[in-house]
């Protein structure tokens, strides 16, 4: 059975939504925290393009973002995931279930970038054989694709 949001609204807090002028790490005005999006059928394009690994990858229930406090987002057209950490839970990245997921992504040839916001230190974990320059080039290309 595929995972669903079912009360998880962490992406509505952590992600920037340019169309709504919503910055990172602030609750969206249309988010009913713990319930869902009040404009889901008409949500902005950046929300529609969001690719949550918990939903698309059918991860272990322990990796539900509202519970583990980390949102894993797959960037388009590249082998890179963002691990967006809830700044209210900065140590979430050190939880065993999160570390295991990052290890699994690396073993599957995905690079991972961890961040808890625009002013935080970005931690880049490279898949084998990939350079830092290659990752940042692909990140920039992905953001252009997403029009962000």
N, C-alpha and C positions, 0 to 999 in steps of 0.2 A: 504494500500500500504506500502510495507516495505521500511524503510529508506535505503539510500545509502550514500556512502562517498561524492559523488558529490562536489568535490572541497575541502573537508576537508582532510588535511594532517598532523594534529597535532600528530597522533601516530608516523609518520615518524620523528618527532622531539623528542618527549618525551621518546620513548622506546629505550633501548639498543638493538643493533643487533649484537650479538657475531660473526656471520659468516662474517660480513663486518667490524668487529672491530669498530663499531660505538658506542660511549658512549651515555649515557642518555643525554637528553636535548641539542642535537646538530642535525642539519638538516642532513638527510641522503643524501649521494652523488647522489642517484638515484631518489630523490624526486624533482618533479616540484611543488614547493610550490603553493598551491591553485588550483592545477590541478590534480596531482596524481603521482603514481609510474611509472617510466620509464621502470622498469623491472617486472611489476606486474605478468605476466604469469610465470616468472622464479624467483620470489622473494624467499628469504631464508626461511627455515623452521620456524624460530622464528617468522617471519612475518605471515606465513600461520597459525600458531597456535594462533596468537593474536585474542582475543575474545572481540570485542568492543560492549558494551551494547547498544550503540546507534543503531547499525546495528541489532544485534541479538534480542534485547528487544523491538525494534520498539518504541523508546521513543518519547516524545514530541519534536517537531522541535526545541524548545528553548534549548534542551540539546545536540544539535549538537556540538561536541567538539570544532570546530573552532570558534563557537559563545559563548559558555559558558566557554571555556578555561580549561575544565576538561575532561579527558578521563576516562570512567569507564570500567575497564577490569575485566572480570570474570575469576578467577583462576580455572583450571581444577579439577574435582573430589572433590570439596569442596564448602562449602557455604560461600565463601569469595570474595569480590570485592575489587579491588584497585581503588582508585580515584586519578588519576595522574594529578596534577595541573601544568599548564604551569607556570614556574618560572617567566615569564615576566608579569604574572597576578596573583600575590600571593593572592589577595583578592577574586579571583573567587570562592573559596570554601565558601565564606560568602554570595554569591548571593542566593536569595530565591529559585530559580528553582533548584539549586544544593543542597541546604540544604533539600528541599522537597524530592528530589530523594534519598538522603542518608537516610532520615527518612523512606521512603517507603521500601528501602532495609532492614533496621533494623526490621521493622514491619513484613517483609516476612522471618525473621529468617536468614538473611545474615549478617555477620560481614563485616565491611568496614575499610580499611586502607587508610588514605590519606597521600600523599607525593608530594613534589615538586622537588625531586631529591635525589641523594645519600647522600648528606650532610645535608639534611633538617630533621627536626623533623618529625617523623612518628606519626600520631594520629590514635590510634586504637579505634574503636567503636565496642563494642561487641554485638552480638545478644544475646537475653535473654537466660540464661542457659549455655553460652559458656565462657570458661576461656581464659585468655590471652595466657597461655601455649598451650592450644589446637589450637588456631589460628596460633601461630608461628610454631608449629609442622606441621600443614597442609600447611602453606605457603612453608616451606622447602620441603615437599613432592611434592607440585605442581611444584616448580621450578626444581626438579629432573625429574619429568614427562616431563617437557618442555625442558629438557636437557640444562638448562641455568645456 
